[in-house]
Amino acid sequence: MLKTRLGSYLGKRLILPDQPDFDEVRTVWNQMIDRRPAAIAQCQTAEEVSRCVIEAKSEGLAVSVRGGGHNIAGTAVGEGALMIDMSLMRDVVVDLDNRLVTVQGGATWAEVDAATQAHGLAAAGGVVSSTGVAGLTLGGGFGWLARQHGLAVDNLLEVEMVLASGEIVSVSDETLPDLFWAIRGGSGNFGVATRFTFRLHPVGPEVLFGPTFFALNDAGTVLRNYADRAPRLSRRACVWANLMTAPPAPVLDESVHGTMVLTLMQFHLDPVAGIDDLTALYGGVEPLGSALMQRPFVEAQSFLDEAYDFGARNYWRAHNHRELTPDLIDYLVKEARNLPTPESELLICQLGGAISDIEDAQTAFPHRQILFVSTPGVRWRDPADDERVVGWLKQVSREISRHAVPGAYVNFIAESGGGASAAYGSNLARLQAVKKKYDPDNLFRVNQNVEPAEAG
């Protein structure tokens, strides 16, 4: 039995449903996720991960993998699956001579940023530092540095991975190029990534970063100017737009707190010269207030952590856009008045730049020519509100989809499973062929699942 064999191997690091800490360990970022795995294995080495994979396969159990546990769909935990918890594997080692960083599969971006910024270097990661390195990277991974340096997967050089067979392999362009192609955007479909090696870039230590707030009555004007100018911004800049409830920020008059506003969250690698690039996005509109200033890069990376902290119920949708049309902007501004909770938002993420330098087929991530991703999201605390807030979100998503192009960023798909076509697009057939080769029994299926190609 799994309990007997893995229990004798892992000891107290095999956590079963009847143990007092089981509920705490199975809990992930999104409080809507309430799945009960068959067992939780807290691994410390790739060899332990391998043993767990072999045992799960022999018992006919699916395998889920918890890195940071931040995925919106809760893919870290599967009902009745063996959950491999990587939270004890968090080492980060910087190679200064070669400008590389090696990161274990349970580390968060906060740990990577702290280690690399000690040397004035950074890896291209996300925008919330409590996010796990593994999940964000395997799905593609975009953040403040993406327009200058590309996605996380564009800076990935090598991955240590445990395959469905239990074999521990080094995956790179030189060793297993077909698998290396697949894991750069194909999410956790092909094995358990236990170690990553990334290219580093000189960054900071100071950058220009912060939010600038605009009255909702001015939001349409600012967003139309943003839609026109943002794609032509310096690649050293990245600006996300958000229709949201104004926080109690010191830069805002108290009368603004709790009202609907447009926020431009602005990032620029040039802490002084970048100001002209960013203020040009305002279209001559006077802000309500701004906290745009020189900050340490690590502060910019963690600025949004509290807004997306653990403990809330979350649901969102993601839509790809090659442009932000006037009709879409008008709709978003109108719908902002109907946000169902103070933590809900209508978010627009900026892509382009170095991301678009690579062809869609070059990595499994297929959304290279997308310039914006709109992410309407609801966030709330009371389960009694589920139907109301999720219903609003789905209605809004249907309308936004009329102004979008096909596809969705895999890390932003809120339902577990069923999103493979949107996530992987024209690369899906090739991913299915790789899946058949490395995971023919679909052991790793607690995800936006790529099913193995059918024989022939």
N, C-alpha and C positions, 0 to 999 in steps of 0.2 A: 504493500500500500504506500501511497505518496507520503502519508503522515509518518509512517515508520522509517522509510528509506531517507527522505529528506530531513526528517526530524533528527535522526542520528547523525546526519551530515552537518546540518546548520545549527542544531541545538535550539536555543531560545530565539534565534533569528528566523525560525519558521513560525509564523503566527497563524493560528487557526481560529475559526469563527467562535469557538467557545472561550477564547482567551480575552481578558479584560481590555487589552489595548487594540483589539482587532478593529473596532469601529473607528478609533482615532487614526490608525494607520491607513485604512482604506479610504478615508475622506480626502477628496481632492478640492481644487480651487472652486469649481462651480458647484454650489450647494444643491443644484437640481439633480446631480448625479448621486444615486443611492443604490449602487450595485454591490452585491456580496460575492467576492471571489471565493473559490474553494479553499485557497490558502494564500498567504503572502510570504514570499521568500526575500529576506533582506540580505542581499549579496554584497560581498566585499571584494571579490576578484572575478576576472573573466572565467576562470576555471569553475567557480561556484555557479555562475550564470549558465555555463555549459551543462553542468550536472542537472540544474533545474529544468533546462529545456529538454534534455533527454528523458527525465522522469515525467514531465508533463506529456510529452509525446507518447510515452509508453502507457500512460493512463487515459489517453484520448482527450486531454484537456487543451483548450486554447491557452495561449500565453499573451498576457498583457504586460506592458512595461511602464513603470512609473519613473520619470526623470524628475522634472519639477512639479508635475501634477497640475499644470496650468492650462491644459487643453480645454477649450470650450465644450467639446463633445465628451469629455471625460474618458478618453481612450486609455488612460492609465489603468483603468479597472474594468474588468469584464465579469458579467454574471457567471458564476461557476467556473471561472478561469483560474489559472495559476498566475498571480500577480507578482512579477519580479520588481522589487523595490530597490532602486539604485541610489537611494539617498545616503548610503554609507560610502559611495564611490564618488568623491568630490575633489580629487587632487587636481591642481592646476600648476603646470610647470612651464616657465617661459625660457625659451632658447634665444638669448640675446644675439648671439653671433649670426644666426640664420633668420632672425625675426619670425619665429614660430612660437605657437603656444599649443601644448598638449593638454587636453581636458578630459577627465573621466565623465562617464555618461550620466552621473547624478548631479553634476555641478549646475549652478545657476549662472546667469550672465553677470550678476553682482560679483560673484567670486572671480570670474574671468576679468572683469573690468578692474577690480582692485589689484589683481596680480600684474596685469599688463600696463596699467597706468602708472604704476610705480617706476616704470622705465620709459614713460612718454609714448607708449604704444597702445593700440587697441585692435580688437577683432571686430569685424562687421557682424553685429548681432541685432537684437530687437530694440524695443523702446520701454519695456518694463523689466527691471533688473531681477525681479523674483522669478521670471520665466526660466524654465529649464533649457540648457544648451541643446540637449539631444532632440527634443520634440520640435523646437523652432527650426533647428538646422535641417533635419530630415525632410521637413515640409517646404524648404526653400530658404525662408528666413530673411525678412526685410526690416530695416530700422533706419535710424538717422544717418548712418554712413552708407546706405545702399546706393544712393545716386552717385557717390564718389567712388566707392570701392566694390559695388556689386552686392549680391546676396551672400548670406552666410555660406551657401553651398558653392558659390563662385570662389571662395577663399579657402575651401576645404581641400586638403591635400591627401589625407589618409584617414581611414577609420579602422579600428579594431572591432571586429564583429563576431558574434556567435550565431552561426547558421542554424537552421531547423534540424540539421543532423547532429548538432552539438559541437561541430568543428569550430575552432577559433581561427579566424583568418584575418590577414591584413588586406584591406580593400583600397586600391588606388588605381590610377590610370595605367600603371605598370603591371600590377599584379592581377586584378580582376576587373578589367575595364567595363564589361557589361554590367556587373553589379555596382560598380562605382557610378556609372551613369544613372542607374535606377535609384540609388539611395539619395541622389541629389535632387530631391523633390518628391520622391515616391513614398515618403513618410515611413512608418515603421513596419512596412509590409514584408521585409526580407530578412529580418534577424534582429538581434539585440546589439545595438551599438554601445560598446563599453569604453571606447576611447576615441577622441577626435584630435586631429592635428590641423590647425588653421594657420594661414598666412597672417602676419600682423602688419599694421601701418602706423606711421608716426601720426599721433593725434594729440592735440591739447598741449599742456594739461588744461588750458582755458579754451572754451568755445563760447560762441554767442548763442544763447538759448533762453526761451521763456515764452509765456503766453501773452498775447495782446487781445483785448476784448473789445467788441463792437456791439452797439445797440442792435436789437433785432430788426428795427426799422431800416438800418443801414446794411443789413446782412446781404441783401440781394446785390447791391452795388459792389460791395467788397468781393463777394464770391464770383461775380462776373469778371471782375478785374483779375482775381486769383486764377480763374479758369483760363484766361488768356495768357497771363504772364508766368504762372508757375512752371509750365513745361519748358520755358526758356530761361529759367533760373540757372545760375552757376551750379555746376554739379557739386560744389562744396556746400550747397544749401539743400534743405529739405523742410517743407512746411505742410503740416496737416491742418485741416479745417474741421471745426466741430460746432454744431448747433447744440446747445446744452444749457443747463441751469447754472447761472453765475454762482461761483463759490464765494465764501466770505474772505476773499483775497484782500490784503491790506491796500492794494493799488486801486481798488474799486470803492466808490462811495457806498455807504451802507444801504442807501436806497436802491442800489442795483442788486444787492445780494438776493438770491432766490428768484431773479427774473430770467427770462430767456435771452441768451446772448449768442453771438458768434465768436468763437475763439480761434485765432490762428496760433498754433503751437509751432514756433519757429526755431530752426537749428541752422547754424552756419559755422563752418570750420575756421573762418577768419573772424576773430572776436572783435576786431575794430573795423576793418574794411567791409565786412559783410553787412553792416547796418543799412547801407543804401540799397542793396539787393532786396532786403526783407521789407523795408518800409515802402518800397515801390509797389508792393502787393496791395497796399491799403486803398489805392485808387483815389487818394486825396481825402478820404473820410477820416475824421478825427476819432481816435479810439476813446472808449470809456476809461481805459487805463491799460497799463502795460507793465509786465514784469520781465521784459526782454532785457537781458544784461549778460555781461561776461560771467561765466560760471565754470567750475571744474567739470570736465567731461563726465566724471562719475556722478556728479550731482544731476546733470542733464539726463543721464541714463536712468536714474532712480526717481526723477521728478514725478512720474505718473504712478509710482508704486502704490501710494495710498489710495488713489482713485480706482485702482484695479486690485485691491487687496483681497485676501482670502475671506470667505465667510458670507458671501452674498449669492443669491440666485441670479444666473445670467443666461441670456439667450440673444443671439444675434444672427444676422444674415450678411453675406458678402456679395458684392456685385462688381464686375469688371467694367471699366470705362476707358475708352480711348480719348474721350473728351467729356467735359461737363457742360451739357447744353443749357441754354436759358430756361427751357421748360422744366428740366430737372431741378435747376436751382430754385425756380419759383415754387415748385412743389415742396422741396425740402424746407424752405423758409416758412411756407404756410403750415406745414405739418409740425414744425418745431413747437408751435403753440400748443400742440396736443401731446407732447411727451408725457407718458403715463406716470413716471416717477422722477424725483429729483436727480437720480443717478443715471437715468437713461440719456441717450444721445443719438445724434445723426452725424456720424464721423466720416470724414473723407481723408484717406491716406494717399500721399503722393509717391509715385514710383518714377520710372523713366531713368534717364541718365545712363550710368554704367550697366544697369539691369538690362536695358534694351540693346546693348552692344552685342549680346549673345543671341544666337538663333534659338527658336523654341525647341528644336530637336536636339540641341547640344547637351542639355541636361534634362532630367525628367520634369523639372519645373517648366510648365508650358505657357506661362503668361508674360512673356518677355516684352511684348509691344503694348501692354496695358500701362496707361499713364496715371490712372487713379483707381483706387478701390474704395467704394462706399460701403460703410459698415453700420447700418442702423442697429442699435443695440439697446436692450432693456436690462435693467439691473434693479433688483428689489430684494426684500428680506422675508416677507410673509408668504408661505405656500398658498394661502387662500387667494392671493392675487395672481396666481399662475395663469389662469385662463384669460383674464382681462389683459394683462400686459403682453403675453405671448400672442394673443389674438390681434392686438394693435400692431405688433411688430410684423406679423405675417402679412397683414393688409398693406402696410407701408412697403414691405419688401416686394409685393406683387406690383405695386405702382412703379417703384424704382427700376424693376427689371425691364420695364418698357423702354427705359433709356439706357440700358446696359447692353454689353455684348456677352456671348456665352462664356461660361467658365467661372470658377470661384477658387480663391486661395484655400488650399487644403487645411491650413491651420485655423481658418475662420469658419469652417463648416460646423454648425452647432449640433447636428444629429450624428450619431455614431453609425457609420455604415450607410451605403446607398448614395454616397457622394462621389464615387470614383470617376464617373463620366465628366462631371463639372470640374473636378479637381485636376485631372490628368489630361483631359482633352485629347488631342491628336497623338499623344504619347502613350495612351492606354494600352493599345495592342502590343507595343514593344514591352511595356511593363509586364503584361500578362505572360509574355514569353520568358522573361527573366524570372518571374515568379514561379513558373512551372519548373525551371531549372533548379532553383535554390530552395523553394518551399512548396513542393508539389501537393502536399496534403493541407496546405493553407493553415498551418499552425498559428501563424501571426495574422489573425483576422479581426482582432479587436481594434478597428481603425476604419478609415475610409478605404474599404478593402479592394485590393487588386486580386481578383480570382485567377488562379492558374489557367493558362491557355488550354483549350481542349486539345486532345490528341488529334494530330492531322490538321 
